[in-house]
């Protein structure tokens, strides 16, 4: 199993030790990148990655080694200490450069089979918001399974963390590593990712805002359908319309006159609003 860790800081503090502890327990090969040492450029907002392709980014050459390692890894760990209730500026700058990989643009298909982990530490608070900063990117990249771990260490350095807290972190890392190892090669995207991918598929087919994105989706075969309306492509993410029905198969499924409108009743969906309308899901 290959793990890549992207550290949101250069120094090896509490967050570094937590992330590396997890990677060691997962086992296999681990690759580290430190920000801003390995990549510290700020996004200029030129939009070249969206409209001309990622290679048109003025920082592409420095970014490429990290994205290449991410694509080759089975587990992607984003690790950042909390800076004023959010991730570090270096981590934010890095994530800004990968906006073109969001499902609304040109998602990397291998991400649909990966596991991702968000890790942060803080002497005080802010873990929840910092974790969410990283979680958003992992989700919109299409990562199949995302975990979050953000312990409060009550210390400014790893050396200052109490032995009791370190023991608790070690136990938590062992549990998390166990889950990741057991799910290795078995993860598939959840309902939210499936829904969002197909919504973006509709956008690419009907709206076609960015020609670069449409060309990418077409090349992947994600816009093609056969006579039965099923996706056909060797590059297709490991889910389709059938997966959605398998996840929520129930008696209370009704269709309107148009087969492209599907409704799922509340009593078959836990934690989701009364009705979810997947507009033109099979378009």
C-alpha positions as CSV (number, residue, x, y, z in Angstrom):
1,X,0.0,0.0,0.0
2,X,1.3,3.4,-0.9
3,X,0.6,6.5,1.2
4,X,1.4,10.1,0.4
5,X,1.4,12.7,3.2
6,X,1.2,16.4,2.3
7,X,2.3,18.4,5.3
8,X,1.0,22.0,5.7
9,X,4.2,23.1,7.3
10,X,7.9,22.6,7.1
11,X,8.7,21.8,10.7
12,X,8.1,18.5,12.3
13,X,5.7,19.3,15.1
14,X,2.6,17.5,16.6
15,X,0.7,17.3,13.3
16,X,3.7,15.7,11.6
17,X,4.1,13.1,14.3
18,X,0.4,12.2,14.3
19,X,0.4,11.8,10.5
20,X,3.6,9.7,10.4
21,X,2.3,7.5,13.2
22,X,-0.8,6.8,11.2
23,X,1.3,6.1,8.0
24,X,3.6,3.7,9.9
25,X,0.7,1.8,11.2
26,X,-0.9,1.6,7.7
27,X,2.4,0.1,6.5
28,X,3.9,0.1,3.0
29,X,5.6,2.9,1.2
30,X,5.2,6.5,2.5
31,X,6.1,9.7,0.5
32,X,6.2,13.0,2.2
33,X,5.8,16.5,0.8
34,X,6.4,19.6,3.0
35,X,4.7,22.9,2.3
36,X,5.9,25.5,1.4
37,X,9.4,23.9,0.9
38,X,8.1,21.5,-1.8
39,X,5.4,23.9,-3.1
40,X,4.8,27.3,-1.8
41,X,3.4,29.4,-4.7
42,X,0.1,31.2,-4.4
43,X,-2.7,30.8,-7.0
44,X,-2.8,33.9,-9.2
45,X,-6.4,33.4,-10.3
46,X,-5.4,33.3,-13.9
47,X,-7.9,30.6,-14.7
48,X,-5.5,28.9,-17.1
49,X,-5.9,25.5,-15.4
50,X,-9.7,25.7,-16.1
51,X,-9.7,26.9,-19.6
52,X,-6.4,25.8,-21.1
53,X,-5.5,22.8,-19.0
54,X,-3.5,22.2,-15.8
55,X,-0.2,22.3,-17.8
56,X,-0.9,26.0,-18.6
57,X,-0.6,26.8,-14.9
58,X,2.5,29.0,-14.3
59,X,3.4,26.7,-11.3
60,X,2.7,23.4,-13.0
61,X,6.3,22.1,-13.0
62,X,6.6,22.4,-9.2
63,X,3.1,21.0,-8.6
64,X,3.4,18.0,-10.9
65,X,5.6,15.8,-8.6
66,X,2.9,16.1,-5.8
67,X,-0.1,15.3,-8.0
68,X,1.8,12.4,-9.6
69,X,2.5,10.9,-6.2
70,X,-1.1,11.5,-5.2
71,X,-2.3,9.6,-8.3
72,X,0.0,6.7,-7.6
73,X,-1.0,6.4,-3.9
74,X,-3.7,4.4,-2.3
75,X,-4.1,6.7,0.7
76,X,-3.7,10.5,0.6
77,X,-3.1,12.2,4.0
78,X,-3.5,16.0,4.3
79,X,-2.0,17.1,7.5
80,X,-2.0,20.7,8.8
81,X,-1.7,22.3,12.2
82,X,-4.4,24.8,13.0
83,X,-3.5,28.4,12.2
84,X,-6.2,30.9,13.4
85,X,-8.9,28.3,13.2
86,X,-8.0,27.1,9.7
87,X,-5.3,25.3,7.8
88,X,-2.0,26.9,7.2
89,X,-1.6,29.4,4.4
90,X,0.7,26.9,2.6
91,X,-1.9,24.2,2.7
92,X,-4.6,26.6,1.4
93,X,-2.3,27.7,-1.4
94,X,-1.7,24.1,-2.4
95,X,-5.4,23.2,-2.4
96,X,-6.2,26.3,-4.4
97,X,-4.0,25.0,-7.2
98,X,-6.1,21.8,-7.4
99,X,-9.4,23.4,-8.1
100,X,-9.3,22.0,-11.6
101,X,-9.5,18.5,-10.2
102,X,-12.9,19.1,-8.6
103,X,-15.7,17.0,-10.0
104,X,-17.2,20.1,-11.6
105,X,-14.1,20.3,-13.8
106,X,-11.7,17.4,-14.5
107,X,-11.6,14.9,-11.6
108,X,-8.8,12.3,-11.6
109,X,-10.6,8.9,-12.0
110,X,-8.2,7.1,-9.6
111,X,-9.4,9.3,-6.7
112,X,-12.7,7.4,-6.8
113,X,-10.8,4.4,-5.5
114,X,-8.7,6.0,-2.9
115,X,-9.0,6.7,0.8
116,X,-8.2,10.1,2.2
117,X,-7.4,11.3,5.7
118,X,-7.5,14.8,7.1
119,X,-5.3,15.4,10.2
120,X,-4.8,18.5,12.3
121,X,-3.7,19.4,15.8
122,X,-4.0,22.5,17.9
123,X,-3.0,23.6,21.3
124,X,-6.4,25.1,21.7
125,X,-9.4,24.9,19.3
126,X,-10.2,25.2,15.6
127,X,-9.8,21.6,14.7
128,X,-13.3,21.3,13.2
129,X,-12.9,24.2,10.8
130,X,-9.4,23.2,9.8
131,X,-10.5,19.6,9.1
132,X,-13.4,20.9,7.0
133,X,-11.0,23.0,4.9
134,X,-9.2,19.8,3.8
135,X,-12.2,17.6,3.8
136,X,-13.9,19.8,1.2
137,X,-11.1,19.3,-1.3
138,X,-10.9,15.5,-0.7
139,X,-14.6,15.2,-1.3
140,X,-14.7,17.4,-4.5
141,X,-11.7,15.5,-5.9
142,X,-14.0,12.4,-5.7
143,X,-12.1,10.6,-2.9
144,X,-14.0,7.4,-2.1
145,X,-13.6,7.4,1.6
146,X,-12.5,10.3,3.8
147,X,-11.5,10.1,7.5
148,X,-10.9,13.0,9.9
149,X,-8.8,13.1,13.0
150,X,-8.1,16.3,14.9
151,X,-6.8,15.9,18.5
152,X,-6.3,18.9,20.8
153,X,-2.8,18.4,22.2
154,X,-2.7,21.3,24.7
155,X,0.9,22.1,23.8
156,X,2.8,24.2,21.3
157,X,5.4,21.4,20.5
158,X,5.3,17.7,20.3
159,X,7.8,17.4,23.2
160,X,5.3,19.3,25.3
161,X,2.4,16.9,24.7
162,X,1.7,14.8,27.8
163,X,2.4,11.0,27.7
164,X,-1.2,10.4,28.4
165,X,-2.3,12.4,25.4
166,X,0.4,10.7,23.2
167,X,-0.9,7.3,24.3
168,X,-4.5,8.3,23.4
169,X,-3.3,9.5,20.0
170,X,-1.4,6.3,19.4
171,X,-4.6,4.2,20.1
172,X,-6.7,6.4,17.9
173,X,-4.1,6.1,15.1
174,X,-4.1,2.3,15.5
175,X,-7.9,2.1,15.1
176,X,-7.9,4.4,12.1
177,X,-5.1,2.5,10.4
178,X,-7.0,-0.7,11.0
179,X,-10.0,0.6,9.2
180,X,-7.9,1.8,6.3
181,X,-6.1,-1.5,5.9
182,X,-9.3,-3.5,6.1
183,X,-10.9,-1.4,3.4
184,X,-7.9,-1.4,1.1
185,X,-9.0,-2.2,-2.4
186,X,-12.7,-2.3,-1.4
187,X,-13.7,1.3,-1.1
188,X,-16.4,2.9,-3.3
189,X,-17.8,6.4,-3.3
190,X,-20.9,7.1,-1.2
191,X,-24.2,8.4,-2.3
192,X,-23.2,12.1,-2.0
193,X,-20.3,11.5,-4.4
194,X,-22.3,9.5,-6.8
195,X,-25.0,12.1,-6.9
196,X,-22.6,15.0,-7.3
197,X,-20.6,13.2,-10.1
198,X,-23.8,12.5,-12.0
199,X,-25.0,16.1,-11.5
200,X,-21.7,17.3,-12.9
201,X,-22.0,14.8,-15.8
202,X,-25.3,16.4,-16.6
203,X,-23.7,19.9,-16.5
204,X,-21.0,18.7,-18.9
205,X,-23.5,17.2,-21.3
206,X,-26.1,20.0,-21.2
207,X,-24.4,23.2,-20.2
208,X,-20.8,22.7,-21.5
209,X,-19.4,25.8,-19.8
210,X,-15.7,25.0,-20.3
211,X,-14.6,23.3,-23.5
212,X,-11.5,22.0,-21.8
213,X,-13.7,20.2,-19.2
214,X,-16.0,18.8,-21.9
215,X,-13.1,17.4,-23.9
216,X,-11.8,15.7,-20.8
217,X,-15.1,14.1,-19.9
218,X,-15.5,13.0,-23.5
219,X,-12.1,11.5,-23.7
220,X,-12.8,9.6,-20.5
221,X,-16.0,8.3,-22.0
222,X,-18.0,9.6,-19.1
223,X,-20.6,11.3,-21.4
224,X,-21.3,8.2,-23.4
225,X,-24.3,6.0,-23.0
226,X,-25.3,2.8,-24.8
227,X,-28.8,1.9,-25.9
228,X,-29.8,0.9,-22.4
229,X,-28.7,4.2,-20.9
230,X,-25.8,2.7,-19.0
231,X,-22.4,4.3,-18.8
232,X,-19.7,2.6,-20.9
233,X,-16.0,3.3,-20.5
234,X,-13.0,1.5,-19.1
235,X,-12.2,4.7,-17.3
236,X,-15.6,5.0,-15.7
237,X,-15.6,5.6,-11.9
238,X,-16.6,2.4,-9.9
239,X,-20.2,3.4,-9.6
240,X,-23.2,4.1,-11.8
241,X,-26.9,4.3,-11.8
242,X,-27.2,0.7,-10.6
243,X,-25.1,1.4,-7.5
244,X,-27.5,4.2,-6.4
245,X,-30.5,1.8,-6.7
246,X,-28.7,-0.9,-4.9
247,X,-27.9,1.4,-2.0
248,X,-31.5,2.7,-1.7
249,X,-33.6,-0.1,-3.2
250,X,-37.0,0.2,-1.7
251,X,-40.7,-0.3,-2.3
252,X,-41.4,3.5,-2.0
253,X,-39.7,4.5,-5.3
254,X,-42.0,6.2,-7.8
255,X,-41.4,7.8,-11.2
256,X,-43.2,10.6,-12.9
257,X,-44.2,10.4,-16.6
258,X,-40.6,11.3,-17.5
259,X,-38.3,8.4,-16.6
260,X,-35.5,10.9,-16.0
261,X,-37.1,12.1,-12.8
262,X,-36.6,9.8,-9.8
263,X,-37.9,10.3,-6.3
264,X,-36.8,8.5,-3.1
265,X,-39.1,8.6,-0.1
266,X,-37.9,9.8,3.3
267,X,-38.7,6.6,5.1
268,X,-36.0,4.8,3.0
269,X,-33.4,7.5,3.6
270,X,-31.8,8.2,6.9
271,X,-30.5,11.7,7.6
272,X,-31.7,13.1,4.2
273,X,-34.6,15.5,3.6
274,X,-38.1,14.3,2.8
275,X,-37.5,13.8,-0.9
276,X,-34.4,13.9,-3.0
277,X,-34.9,14.7,-6.6
278,X,-32.2,13.6,-9.0
279,X,-33.1,15.8,-11.9
280,X,-32.1,14.2,-15.3
281,X,-30.0,11.6,-13.4
282,X,-30.0,9.3,-16.4
283,X,-29.6,12.1,-19.0
